[in-house]
Amino acid sequence: MIRKLFCAALALAMVFALAACGASQTPSSTPGATPEGEVISFTRENFPRLDGSTATAPLAQAVAAVLLGESEDEAADLIDFSRTTESYRQLMAGNADLLIAAEPNAAVFDEMEAAGFEIEMEPVAMDALVFLVNADNPVDSLTLDELRGIYTGEITNWSEVGGDDLEIVPFQRNAESGSQVLMEKLVMDGLEMAEPPEGYMLGSMGDLMDAVKQYDNSANAIGYSVYYYAHDMQMADGLKLLQIDGVAPDADSIGSGEYPFLNPYYVAIDAAEPEGSMTRVLYDWLLGSEGQKLVSMEGYVAIEGR
């Protein structure tokens, strides 16, 4: 009851505030009230501890700013994400209350089962795994089979896929990163990736993009990331997002499901989180219409209405 009344009151205020100010500015939060007259609202003291994926940190910052009535800069100190797989461990350990994250490494679910920890999670936004090359690379599109060939080591020269006579330099992410989990699940589908040479496995998406952009002052490198990070965070300057089987990754193709490598982000909490807690209030709000409006306004593809 508490969370339903809170969401209803806050939703009405945010419709106008978000439309007038934009998600990057902070409307005043409107508290809800219980039938007994108790007023509730988010404060810094009761705001859930957030964790999640690198690519969802901007969304979390916007959520905190809107619900606390602060600017995004003011709310930034509340957002210190430990990246995809580790964030689930933080939730399990009780060091985080709510995650906004991609799916973790499968081993994490085994860890949860062994610990008797039950998680509650629902998709909150849609993203996609995308492939990047230097902007000077003449190749604009690859097929699924070509991607698999490149990352198993069967295809080693760009001339084999319509490009220049240059060695292909395929960068990878570390095993527990969200994009590596997606690569293995959505693209490789059980095929073993070639062991990357030393220095070809990178720990952050930013490092990977820099490596693809600047490798040996040539255009022969390739790597992968998620669409939001590459496009909306403007990290792909000097790079080109490849079409996959002729379909370019963009908000329309991701929202329609036409682009093949789709990546949901989840909102996740401990399944034992009590009814009426601020963590559950936030969980439900993110999945509701006002939370989904904020998801869209921050440049992600909302789940609602897909």
Backbone bond lengths (Angstrom), bond angles and torsions (degrees), N, CA, C in turn:
res aa  C-N    CA-C-N  psi(-1)  N-CA   C-N-CA  omega(-1)  CA-C   N-CA-C  phi
1 M - - - 1.463 - - 1.513 110.78 -
2 I 1.353 116.44 -46.17 1.463 119.47 -179.12 1.516 110.55 -57.96
3 R 1.345 116.18 -48.42 1.454 117.19 -174.58 1.526 112.06 -68.98
4 K 1.334 118.07 -30.85 1.454 119.28 178.55 1.517 110.90 -67.72
5 L 1.325 116.78 -43.50 1.461 119.88 179.67 1.513 111.08 -67.27
6 F 1.314 116.61 -39.32 1.461 119.45 178.79 1.518 111.29 -62.24
7 C 1.329 115.64 -47.98 1.463 119.52 -178.13 1.520 111.50 -61.56
8 A 1.329 116.68 -40.06 1.459 119.16 -178.20 1.517 111.43 -63.75
9 A 1.329 116.73 -44.56 1.463 119.64 -178.51 1.510 111.15 -68.29
10 L 1.334 116.99 -43.30 1.454 120.26 -178.65 1.523 111.35 -67.79
11 A 1.319 117.16 -36.69 1.459 121.00 -179.07 1.519 111.19 -59.50
12 L 1.346 117.12 -44.18 1.450 120.52 -178.44 1.520 110.97 -60.72
13 A 1.318 116.48 -43.15 1.466 119.09 179.86 1.515 111.13 -65.51
14 M 1.316 117.28 -39.01 1.467 120.08 -173.59 1.513 113.33 -73.61
15 V 1.310 118.13 -29.46 1.465 119.88 177.17 1.521 110.15 -52.22
16 F 1.340 115.18 -46.84 1.455 119.66 -178.30 1.515 111.76 -79.20
17 A 1.314 116.62 -39.47 1.458 118.87 -175.82 1.515 111.82 -67.71
18 L 1.320 117.40 -44.04 1.456 119.86 -179.82 1.515 111.48 -67.03
19 A 1.310 116.72 -40.40 1.458 119.71 179.81 1.514 111.14 -63.86
20 A 1.316 117.03 -37.83 1.459 120.25 -176.62 1.513 112.53 -81.13
21 C 1.348 117.15 -36.84 1.449 120.15 -170.25 1.513 113.48 -104.29
22 G 1.333 118.48 -24.62 1.451 120.31 -171.37 1.512 108.36 84.55
23 A 1.338 116.58 154.77 1.461 120.53 -174.62 1.510 112.12 -67.90
24 S 1.328 119.44 -20.74 1.446 120.15 -178.36 1.513 112.23 -77.69
25 Q 1.342 118.22 -13.33 1.447 121.22 175.31 1.525 108.82 -103.35
26 T 1.313 116.48 165.34 1.445 118.17 -167.54 1.514 111.98 -117.02
27 P 1.328 118.68 101.71 1.455 120.31 173.79 1.515 110.01 -68.82
28 S 1.291 116.40 158.42 1.461 120.00 176.27 1.519 109.17 -69.93
29 S 1.315 115.74 134.90 1.465 118.51 177.71 1.519 108.94 -77.11
30 T 1.324 114.78 143.03 1.460 120.26 179.70 1.506 108.81 -106.94
31 P 1.323 119.92 119.26 1.457 120.47 -177.62 1.509 111.97 -71.58
32 G 1.329 115.57 159.22 1.446 120.94 171.87 1.524 109.29 -97.77
33 A 1.308 116.17 178.23 1.461 119.53 178.67 1.509 109.44 -143.01
34 T 1.301 115.99 139.91 1.454 121.11 175.71 1.524 109.16 -78.81
35 P 1.350 118.82 165.40 1.469 120.68 176.27 1.523 112.31 -58.14
36 E 1.347 117.08 -25.76 1.457 120.14 179.52 1.526 112.33 -81.57
37 G 1.329 116.47 -0.81 1.448 120.08 178.25 1.515 114.61 92.04
38 E 1.334 117.85 3.40 1.455 120.80 179.26 1.533 109.36 -72.12
39 V 1.319 116.59 126.68 1.461 121.20 179.93 1.518 109.24 -93.55
40 I 1.314 116.44 131.15 1.461 120.87 178.78 1.518 109.51 -126.28
41 S 1.314 115.61 145.54 1.465 121.24 175.00 1.517 107.89 -160.67
42 F 1.319 115.88 163.03 1.457 120.11 176.32 1.525 109.84 -76.18
43 T 1.309 114.48 135.37 1.455 122.08 172.63 1.526 107.20 -131.31
44 R 1.303 116.57 170.30 1.457 119.15 175.89 1.537 111.29 -61.86
45 E 1.310 116.30 -30.20 1.458 119.66 -178.21 1.525 112.53 -73.07
46 N 1.346 118.25 -33.08 1.470 119.19 -176.93 1.528 113.03 -108.82
47 F 1.330 116.72 2.45 1.462 118.60 -177.10 1.531 109.55 -69.42
48 P 1.339 117.77 130.94 1.463 120.36 -178.28 1.527 112.01 -58.79
49 R 1.324 115.74 146.27 1.461 121.48 175.76 1.533 108.41 -76.70
50 L 1.324 116.51 121.12 1.453 122.02 -174.11 1.524 110.98 -101.63
51 D 1.319 115.24 149.54 1.460 122.08 173.75 1.521 106.70 -151.79
52 G 1.338 116.17 170.12 1.454 118.19 179.51 1.510 113.80 160.36
53 S 1.333 115.17 -154.40 1.463 123.11 -176.35 1.523 111.09 -85.07
54 T 1.327 115.70 154.94 1.461 120.81 177.18 1.519 111.34 -53.79
55 A 1.334 116.40 -43.38 1.464 120.43 -173.90 1.523 113.11 -73.01
56 T 1.319 118.43 -14.04 1.462 119.92 179.26 1.526 112.62 -101.52
57 A 1.312 117.53 -1.77 1.462 120.21 178.81 1.535 112.41 -58.24
58 P 1.346 120.05 -41.12 1.470 118.83 176.83 1.525 113.08 -61.77
59 L 1.328 117.44 -36.04 1.464 120.29 177.31 1.522 110.11 -65.80
60 A 1.313 117.30 -44.49 1.459 120.58 179.80 1.522 111.11 -61.88
61 Q 1.320 116.00 -38.79 1.466 119.59 179.24 1.525 110.83 -64.95
62 A 1.332 116.65 -40.57 1.465 120.70 177.79 1.520 111.07 -65.25
63 V 1.333 117.08 -41.15 1.461 121.19 178.37 1.527 110.36 -60.09
64 A 1.329 116.15 -48.15 1.458 119.85 -179.53 1.521 111.06 -61.63
65 A 1.341 116.75 -42.01 1.459 120.26 -178.87 1.527 111.47 -62.83
66 V 1.320 116.58 -45.87 1.462 120.84 -178.04 1.524 111.54 -64.81
67 L 1.318 116.63 -45.94 1.459 119.54 -173.84 1.524 113.30 -78.30
68 L 1.323 116.25 -20.12 1.464 119.15 177.44 1.519 112.48 -100.16
69 G 1.328 117.32 -5.24 1.451 120.41 -179.07 1.515 112.78 68.33
70 E 1.341 116.74 34.59 1.456 122.28 179.26 1.520 109.66 -116.40
71 S 1.322 116.17 168.13 1.460 119.69 170.13 1.526 108.41 -75.47
72 E 1.325 116.46 161.66 1.459 119.05 178.87 1.520 111.10 -64.05
73 D 1.321 117.76 -34.35 1.466 120.21 176.61 1.524 110.83 -63.57
74 E 1.322 116.15 -40.72 1.466 119.92 179.74 1.531 111.27 -66.45
75 A 1.335 116.40 -34.93 1.464 120.51 -177.51 1.523 113.13 -83.24
76 A 1.322 117.06 -7.32 1.469 121.16 -172.91 1.523 112.58 -59.68
77 D 1.327 118.04 -31.97 1.463 120.15 -177.01 1.521 112.76 -68.41
78 L 1.329 117.28 -13.78 1.464 121.18 178.42 1.524 112.35 -84.01
79 I 1.336 117.15 -10.84 1.465 121.38 -173.27 1.523 109.45 -112.75
80 D 1.318 115.87 106.58 1.462 122.41 177.23 1.516 107.34 -137.39
81 F 1.319 115.86 80.82 1.462 121.44 -171.63 1.532 111.80 -78.91
82 S 1.325 115.72 140.54 1.462 121.18 -178.14 1.526 113.00 -99.53
83 R 1.327 117.06 13.49 1.469 124.88 178.90 1.531 111.38 79.26
84 T 1.319 114.48 168.13 1.469 121.55 -163.28 1.523 114.10 -53.40
85 T 1.319 117.54 -70.29 1.456 120.60 -170.89 1.521 111.47 -64.14
86 E 1.309 117.67 -42.49 1.460 120.62 -178.80 1.523 111.52 -65.20
87 S 1.340 117.43 -30.88 1.461 118.88 -179.11 1.530 111.34 -62.98
88 Y 1.325 117.83 -35.33 1.462 120.34 177.57 1.528 110.84 -66.72
89 R 1.311 116.70 -35.33 1.460 119.91 176.17 1.529 110.51 -67.38
90 Q 1.327 116.05 -36.11 1.456 119.70 177.82 1.528 111.33 -65.43
91 L 1.334 116.61 -38.56 1.460 120.53 175.93 1.525 110.29 -63.79
92 M 1.321 116.06 -45.42 1.462 120.80 -178.92 1.534 110.85 -63.53
93 A 1.330 117.00 -34.43 1.465 121.26 -178.33 1.520 113.06 -81.59
94 G 1.348 116.79 -5.47 1.453 120.04 -178.76 1.509 114.34 83.27
95 N 1.327 116.64 14.57 1.460 121.20 -179.79 1.522 112.94 -95.43
96 A 1.317 117.30 -0.90 1.462 123.43 175.27 1.518 107.39 -144.63
97 D 1.326 116.39 153.11 1.468 121.58 -179.32 1.519 112.38 -103.15
98 L 1.326 116.76 -35.12 1.469 120.73 -174.53 1.519 109.21 -147.62
99 L 1.320 115.28 135.68 1.458 121.37 179.39 1.517 110.65 -109.67
100 I 1.327 116.07 145.51 1.460 122.92 164.02 1.513 104.35 -122.80
101 A 1.327 116.70 101.17 1.464 119.12 -165.26 1.517 111.63 -154.09
102 A 1.320 113.94 159.05 1.459 120.80 170.80 1.527 108.89 -74.64
103 E 1.307 116.25 175.22 1.462 121.10 177.70 1.521 109.37 -68.09
104 P 1.337 118.15 137.12 1.462 119.51 -178.52 1.519 112.69 -83.38
105 N 1.311 115.10 176.46 1.452 122.02 169.32 1.528 109.57 -54.03
106 A 1.329 116.84 139.29 1.471 120.83 -175.99 1.521 112.41 -57.88
107 A 1.326 117.68 -27.75 1.458 120.36 -178.87 1.521 111.89 -62.13
108 V 1.345 116.95 -26.58 1.462 120.12 -178.97 1.524 110.72 -65.97
109 F 1.327 117.67 -37.57 1.458 119.64 178.26 1.528 110.77 -65.99
110 D 1.336 115.99 -34.70 1.470 119.16 174.87 1.530 110.40 -64.76
111 E 1.336 116.44 -39.76 1.463 120.59 178.05 1.529 110.70 -62.59
112 M 1.328 116.20 -41.14 1.463 119.78 179.13 1.517 111.01 -63.84
113 E 1.317 116.20 -43.91 1.467 119.74 -179.55 1.517 110.77 -62.60
114 A 1.334 116.38 -42.37 1.461 120.35 179.98 1.525 111.54 -64.23
115 A 1.341 116.02 -32.24 1.464 120.63 -179.45 1.523 113.01 -87.25
116 G 1.332 117.24 -3.97 1.455 120.70 -177.07 1.509 113.65 70.65
117 F 1.327 115.82 25.23 1.468 120.76 -177.56 1.524 109.13 -96.16
118 E 1.337 116.49 127.15 1.463 121.11 178.63 1.520 109.57 -107.47
119 I 1.317 114.96 132.64 1.458 121.30 -177.29 1.523 109.54 -110.78
120 E 1.305 116.82 146.05 1.461 122.98 173.45 1.522 106.67 -115.22
121 M 1.314 117.53 123.37 1.461 120.44 -176.04 1.515 111.14 -148.18
122 E 1.340 115.13 143.57 1.460 122.15 178.88 1.530 108.54 -139.51
123 P 1.346 118.16 148.01 1.466 120.05 175.39 1.525 110.99 -62.10
124 V 1.324 116.53 135.07 1.468 121.50 -179.59 1.523 112.00 -118.33
125 A 1.340 117.34 -22.27 1.461 121.57 179.07 1.517 108.27 -157.48
126 M 1.321 115.71 160.64 1.456 120.54 179.67 1.522 109.53 -116.11
127 D 1.306 115.95 137.93 1.457 122.28 175.59 1.527 107.11 -136.13
128 A 1.315 117.74 -168.96 1.453 120.23 -178.45 1.521 109.70 -152.81
129 L 1.316 115.95 149.71 1.458 121.96 171.57 1.524 107.79 -80.30
130 V 1.319 116.74 126.57 1.466 121.03 -178.27 1.520 109.71 -124.05
131 F 1.327 114.95 157.28 1.465 121.97 -178.82 1.519 109.39 -115.04
132 L 1.332 114.61 138.08 1.453 120.76 -172.87 1.523 110.92 -125.21
133 V 1.331 114.60 142.52 1.456 121.63 171.60 1.528 107.88 -133.59
134 N 1.308 115.90 168.07 1.454 120.47 174.45 1.526 109.46 -59.26
135 A 1.330 116.82 142.80 1.467 120.91 -178.06 1.518 112.58 -58.72
136 D 1.336 118.27 -22.22 1.470 121.48 -179.21 1.525 112.82 -85.79
137 N 1.313 117.45 -4.55 1.466 120.19 177.88 1.528 108.23 -72.64
138 P 1.343 118.89 126.77 1.467 120.29 -177.34 1.521 114.69 -73.01
139 V 1.315 118.74 -12.40 1.461 121.30 179.66 1.525 109.09 -75.13
140 D 1.328 115.67 127.48 1.467 121.22 -179.62 1.520 113.08 -108.03
141 S 1.340 117.45 -20.56 1.458 120.11 -174.07 1.521 110.02 -147.04
142 L 1.316 115.66 143.79 1.450 121.92 173.02 1.525 108.83 -128.74
143 T 1.321 116.14 154.19 1.458 120.20 173.64 1.526 109.33 -91.42
144 L 1.311 115.92 167.21 1.454 120.51 176.51 1.524 110.52 -59.27
145 D 1.334 117.40 -43.51 1.465 120.61 -179.78 1.520 111.13 -63.81
146 E 1.325 117.26 -36.61 1.470 119.97 178.98 1.530 110.60 -67.33
147 L 1.335 117.04 -41.13 1.460 119.63 177.37 1.527 110.80 -61.20
148 R 1.308 115.41 -44.42 1.465 118.86 178.80 1.517 110.98 -62.74
149 G 1.332 116.08 -40.52 1.463 119.51 178.75 1.519 112.34 -62.90
150 I 1.316 116.65 -39.27 1.471 120.93 178.76 1.524 110.53 -64.70
151 Y 1.320 116.48 -43.42 1.470 118.64 -173.50 1.529 113.74 -89.14
152 T 1.338 118.71 -6.97 1.465 120.28 167.73 1.524 110.77 -93.53
153 G 1.326 116.67 -10.88 1.464 120.91 179.78 1.516 113.81 92.99
154 E 1.329 117.52 5.02 1.465 119.82 179.72 1.524 111.78 -77.36
155 I 1.305 117.71 -31.97 1.468 122.85 177.38 1.523 107.02 -108.67
156 T 1.332 116.35 119.35 1.469 119.97 -171.83 1.519 113.33 -122.72
157 N 1.335 118.10 -5.29 1.462 120.53 -177.07 1.531 109.01 -132.26
158 W 1.353 115.82 138.27 1.456 119.71 -178.68 1.529 112.21 -62.25
159 S 1.320 118.22 -24.48 1.471 120.03 179.07 1.523 111.61 -64.22
160 E 1.326 118.11 -21.30 1.459 122.08 179.13 1.525 112.54 -74.07
161 V 1.341 116.18 -13.92 1.472 120.11 -179.44 1.533 110.51 -126.57
162 G 1.329 115.87 28.21 1.460 120.58 174.16 1.510 115.56 89.69
163 G 1.318 118.17 11.35 1.460 120.88 -178.33 1.511 112.68 -107.04
164 D 1.320 115.23 -162.06 1.457 121.50 179.78 1.528 110.97 -75.99
165 D 1.323 114.60 165.47 1.465 121.09 178.71 1.527 108.94 -79.27
166 L 1.337 115.21 76.57 1.456 122.30 -178.79 1.523 109.30 -136.52
167 E 1.323 115.94 144.91 1.451 120.80 175.29 1.536 109.59 -62.18
168 I 1.319 116.94 138.07 1.463 121.25 174.36 1.523 108.71 -83.86
169 V 1.319 115.61 128.46 1.465 121.76 177.76 1.526 107.75 -110.78
170 P 1.348 118.25 97.64 1.473 120.60 -175.49 1.529 112.21 -93.13
171 F 1.323 116.58 110.60 1.450 121.39 176.44 1.526 110.23 -81.98
172 Q 1.337 115.67 149.86 1.456 122.38 177.89 1.530 109.47 -126.90
173 R 1.338 115.51 166.73 1.457 121.87 172.37 1.523 110.00 -100.74
174 N 1.321 115.50 166.58 1.461 120.64 177.98 1.526 110.49 -68.52
175 A 1.318 115.87 157.44 1.470 121.61 -167.39 1.517 114.27 -59.36
176 E 1.329 119.17 -32.52 1.466 120.65 -174.57 1.527 112.88 -97.64
177 S 1.307 118.50 4.89 1.466 120.29 177.75 1.524 109.86 -73.42
178 G 1.330 115.60 151.96 1.456 119.47 179.54 1.509 112.76 -60.90
179 S 1.330 117.10 -40.74 1.469 119.12 -177.81 1.529 111.52 -69.52
180 Q 1.339 117.85 -30.99 1.469 119.35 176.84 1.521 110.48 -70.01
181 V 1.337 116.61 -39.88 1.466 120.41 176.12 1.527 109.82 -58.19
182 L 1.330 116.43 -44.41 1.459 120.62 179.77 1.521 111.55 -66.16
183 M 1.323 116.42 -41.53 1.463 120.32 179.43 1.529 110.72 -57.83
184 E 1.303 116.14 -47.38 1.459 119.60 -177.92 1.526 111.93 -68.63
185 K 1.339 116.32 -35.07 1.465 120.02 -176.93 1.524 112.74 -80.99
186 L 1.329 117.22 -47.87 1.462 121.25 -171.28 1.523 113.84 -86.94
187 V 1.312 116.37 -32.51 1.466 120.06 -174.76 1.523 111.58 -103.26
188 M 1.326 117.05 -56.04 1.461 119.21 -172.86 1.529 111.70 -74.65
189 D 1.333 118.48 -35.70 1.463 122.76 173.65 1.530 111.92 49.06
190 G 1.335 115.81 51.16 1.460 120.57 177.04 1.508 114.40 98.72
191 L 1.329 118.54 -17.87 1.466 121.20 176.76 1.522 109.07 -73.43
192 E 1.320 116.01 142.90 1.458 120.17 -178.45 1.519 110.46 -84.54
193 M 1.306 115.88 128.21 1.456 120.41 177.51 1.527 109.42 -74.65
194 A 1.324 115.17 145.61 1.457 120.02 177.21 1.527 109.55 -63.01
195 E 1.309 117.00 144.01 1.454 121.38 177.46 1.522 109.27 -64.63
196 P 1.323 118.04 122.37 1.462 118.98 -177.46 1.522 111.32 -72.81
197 P 1.342 118.23 140.18 1.465 119.95 173.91 1.525 110.61 -60.15
198 E 1.295 116.17 162.82 1.459 120.50 179.63 1.530 110.41 -57.65
199 G 1.316 115.87 130.80 1.457 120.90 -179.69 1.515 114.22 91.31
200 Y 1.357 117.30 -5.26 1.464 120.81 -178.35 1.520 112.17 -96.80
201 M 1.344 118.55 -3.61 1.457 122.17 175.03 1.527 107.11 -109.80
202 L 1.325 115.81 120.09 1.454 120.32 -170.72 1.524 111.73 -115.39
203 G 1.324 115.46 148.51 1.452 121.42 -171.30 1.509 115.63 -87.08
204 S 1.327 118.69 -14.74 1.456 120.22 179.95 1.516 110.06 -138.44
205 M 1.339 115.52 157.28 1.461 119.88 178.98 1.518 110.80 -65.62
206 G 1.331 116.66 -37.20 1.452 119.73 178.58 1.514 112.16 -62.44
207 D 1.332 116.65 -42.21 1.464 120.45 177.99 1.515 111.16 -62.89
208 L 1.339 116.71 -40.51 1.467 119.79 179.81 1.520 110.84 -63.43
209 M 1.325 117.05 -44.71 1.463 119.59 -179.22 1.523 111.75 -64.36
210 D 1.318 116.13 -40.26 1.466 119.09 176.77 1.522 111.14 -62.54
211 A 1.332 116.42 -39.99 1.455 120.46 -179.32 1.524 111.37 -65.32
212 V 1.339 116.53 -44.31 1.471 120.11 179.42 1.533 110.35 -64.33
213 K 1.306 115.93 -39.05 1.463 121.31 -177.25 1.526 111.95 -68.83
214 Q 1.309 116.78 -38.42 1.463 120.38 -167.28 1.521 114.36 -113.34
215 Y 1.321 119.15 0.74 1.454 120.41 -172.84 1.523 112.27 -55.84
216 D 1.294 116.63 116.42 1.464 123.80 171.28 1.527 112.85 52.10
217 N 1.351 116.91 25.99 1.470 121.67 -179.21 1.521 112.83 53.54
218 S 1.320 116.63 31.16 1.462 121.19 -179.94 1.521 108.99 -130.03
219 A 1.338 115.44 179.36 1.469 120.31 -176.43 1.520 110.97 -114.56
220 N 1.338 117.25 36.19 1.471 117.76 -173.32 1.519 114.21 -106.40
221 A 1.326 118.41 6.66 1.465 120.15 179.91 1.520 111.22 -93.89
222 I 1.342 115.69 158.61 1.458 123.16 175.51 1.528 107.88 -143.12
223 G 1.322 115.71 149.14 1.456 120.88 176.69 1.513 110.00 -155.78
224 Y 1.323 116.41 -176.38 1.461 120.29 -177.91 1.516 110.21 -141.36
225 S 1.321 114.07 154.93 1.454 122.20 -179.98 1.517 106.96 -155.88
226 V 1.335 117.14 -164.77 1.458 120.62 173.89 1.527 108.52 -108.43
227 Y 1.310 115.19 152.07 1.460 121.03 -172.27 1.519 112.44 -58.66
228 Y 1.321 117.48 -45.68 1.462 118.83 -176.69 1.518 111.02 -59.44
229 Y 1.313 116.80 -46.17 1.459 120.07 -178.01 1.521 111.04 -64.84
230 A 1.324 116.14 -41.26 1.459 119.79 -177.02 1.521 112.60 -73.85
231 H 1.315 116.58 -38.29 1.470 120.36 -172.10 1.517 111.82 -97.80
232 D 1.322 116.91 -60.30 1.462 119.98 -172.34 1.522 113.23 -73.63
233 M 1.317 117.61 -26.80 1.450 119.77 175.90 1.525 111.70 -90.14
234 Q 1.341 115.28 3.75 1.464 122.59 174.27 1.528 112.31 56.23
235 M 1.325 114.91 38.40 1.457 120.08 178.70 1.526 112.06 -88.05
236 A 1.328 117.14 -5.83 1.464 119.99 -173.45 1.520 113.20 -101.14
237 D 1.326 118.84 18.33 1.463 120.27 174.93 1.525 109.13 -58.75
238 G 1.323 115.81 129.50 1.463 120.55 -177.05 1.507 113.33 86.23
239 L 1.326 116.01 -0.20 1.459 121.36 179.23 1.524 110.30 -119.86
240 K 1.305 115.50 169.61 1.460 121.81 179.16 1.521 108.15 -131.42
241 L 1.342 116.14 132.49 1.454 120.86 174.10 1.518 108.91 -84.43
242 L 1.303 117.01 126.02 1.455 121.07 -177.05 1.522 112.10 -80.71
243 Q 1.318 115.54 144.16 1.456 120.69 167.21 1.534 108.02 -72.17
244 I 1.322 115.90 150.09 1.457 121.19 175.42 1.520 107.83 -117.92
245 D 1.317 115.44 118.40 1.467 121.16 -174.80 1.530 110.34 51.46
246 G 1.343 116.43 38.25 1.455 122.25 176.02 1.514 115.30 84.18
247 V 1.323 118.54 0.92 1.469 121.41 -178.71 1.521 108.88 -106.37
248 A 1.323 115.95 120.35 1.463 120.78 179.07 1.527 110.03 -80.42
249 P 1.327 117.89 141.17 1.468 119.50 175.58 1.529 110.86 -77.38
250 D 1.313 116.39 119.02 1.462 121.52 174.49 1.525 107.65 -154.17
251 A 1.330 116.03 175.95 1.461 119.28 -175.47 1.525 111.88 -59.91
252 D 1.337 117.26 -36.50 1.463 119.91 -178.87 1.521 111.79 -68.70
253 S 1.340 116.55 -47.71 1.468 119.21 -177.08 1.524 111.62 -70.41
254 I 1.334 116.85 -29.84 1.459 119.95 176.24 1.526 110.01 -73.40
255 G 1.350 116.73 -44.98 1.459 120.43 -179.80 1.514 112.98 -64.12
256 S 1.348 116.73 -34.96 1.467 120.10 -178.84 1.521 112.55 -82.74
257 G 1.333 116.76 -16.27 1.452 120.21 -176.60 1.507 113.37 86.59
258 E 1.337 117.83 5.55 1.464 120.29 -179.50 1.525 111.32 -69.81
259 Y 1.331 116.80 -38.77 1.462 119.66 177.31 1.521 108.26 -68.76
260 P 1.348 118.31 137.42 1.463 119.33 -167.07 1.525 117.17 -78.13
261 F 1.335 118.71 -30.54 1.467 119.17 -169.51 1.525 110.83 -103.26
262 L 1.320 115.88 74.59 1.459 121.04 -175.30 1.522 111.73 -85.41
263 N 1.319 114.77 145.56 1.453 122.46 -171.63 1.518 110.08 -135.76
264 P 1.330 118.65 100.05 1.463 118.63 176.55 1.525 111.14 -72.17
265 Y 1.317 115.77 144.38 1.451 121.28 163.98 1.524 107.42 -98.02
266 Y 1.307 115.95 143.62 1.457 121.04 -176.60 1.529 110.33 -113.98
267 V 1.320 115.16 151.47 1.456 120.81 163.22 1.519 104.95 -103.34
268 A 1.340 116.22 130.30 1.463 120.32 -171.35 1.527 110.26 -136.92
269 I 1.327 114.65 141.52 1.462 121.83 176.94 1.521 108.87 -141.39
270 D 1.305 115.94 166.39 1.458 122.09 170.98 1.533 107.75 -62.45
271 A 1.322 117.37 128.30 1.465 120.58 -178.94 1.521 112.30 -61.91
272 A 1.328 117.00 -19.48 1.466 120.65 179.54 1.521 112.63 -86.86
273 E 1.335 117.09 3.64 1.468 120.31 -179.86 1.530 108.91 -59.08
274 P 1.332 118.43 126.32 1.466 119.99 -173.66 1.519 113.53 -70.06
275 E 1.316 115.68 151.92 1.455 121.95 174.11 1.530 109.73 -59.70
276 G 1.319 115.74 139.45 1.451 119.97 177.30 1.509 115.02 84.88
277 S 1.344 118.69 -6.46 1.463 119.97 177.51 1.519 109.68 -70.34
278 M 1.314 117.19 156.64 1.453 120.49 179.66 1.526 111.39 -63.75
279 T 1.321 116.63 -29.34 1.465 119.83 176.70 1.522 110.52 -64.32
280 R 1.338 117.03 -43.60 1.468 119.25 177.81 1.524 111.59 -69.95
281 V 1.316 117.06 -34.85 1.466 119.99 175.30 1.515 109.71 -57.47
282 L 1.324 116.77 -47.58 1.462 120.87 -179.02 1.527 111.03 -67.34
283 Y 1.326 117.20 -40.59 1.468 122.47 178.37 1.533 110.12 -56.42
284 D 1.323 116.62 -50.57 1.461 120.85 -179.14 1.523 111.78 -67.15
285 W 1.324 116.91 -37.40 1.461 120.08 -179.18 1.528 111.15 -64.03
286 L 1.323 116.99 -42.26 1.464 120.21 179.36 1.522 111.90 -62.15
287 L 1.328 117.24 -32.78 1.460 121.40 -179.17 1.524 112.56 -85.97
288 G 1.330 116.84 -11.79 1.456 120.99 -179.41 1.514 112.43 -87.03
289 S 1.336 116.23 -178.34 1.459 121.28 -171.81 1.520 112.62 -63.10
290 E 1.331 118.55 -39.19 1.457 119.84 -178.43 1.519 111.94 -72.69
291 G 1.320 116.73 -39.13 1.456 119.30 174.49 1.511 111.71 -62.07
292 Q 1.323 116.48 -39.75 1.460 120.25 179.88 1.530 111.81 -69.40
293 K 1.326 117.56 -30.90 1.467 120.10 173.72 1.522 110.62 -63.10
294 L 1.316 115.70 -42.34 1.460 119.33 179.17 1.522 110.60 -66.39
295 V 1.324 117.67 -39.70 1.463 121.66 175.54 1.530 110.29 -53.73
296 S 1.333 116.39 -48.51 1.466 120.80 -179.68 1.523 112.05 -65.83
297 M 1.326 116.04 -42.31 1.460 119.66 -177.29 1.522 111.97 -66.97
298 E 1.329 117.01 -23.95 1.459 120.43 177.80 1.525 112.86 -86.64
299 G 1.345 117.34 3.34 1.458 120.53 174.21 1.509 115.36 96.56
300 Y 1.332 117.69 2.97 1.468 120.69 175.92 1.534 108.25 -90.67
301 V 1.308 115.95 167.00 1.468 121.14 176.36 1.522 108.03 -94.99
302 A 1.328 116.59 114.34 1.458 120.99 -176.25 1.518 110.85 -69.33
303 I 1.329 115.60 150.32 1.467 121.38 176.01 1.514 110.24 -75.73
304 E 1.333 117.03 -41.19 1.468 121.56 -178.07 1.529 109.90 -62.31
305 G 1.318 116.15 127.57 1.452 120.80 177.08 1.523 113.63 90.94
306 R 1.350 117.92 -2.96 1.471 118.39 178.11 1.521 110.37 -70.03
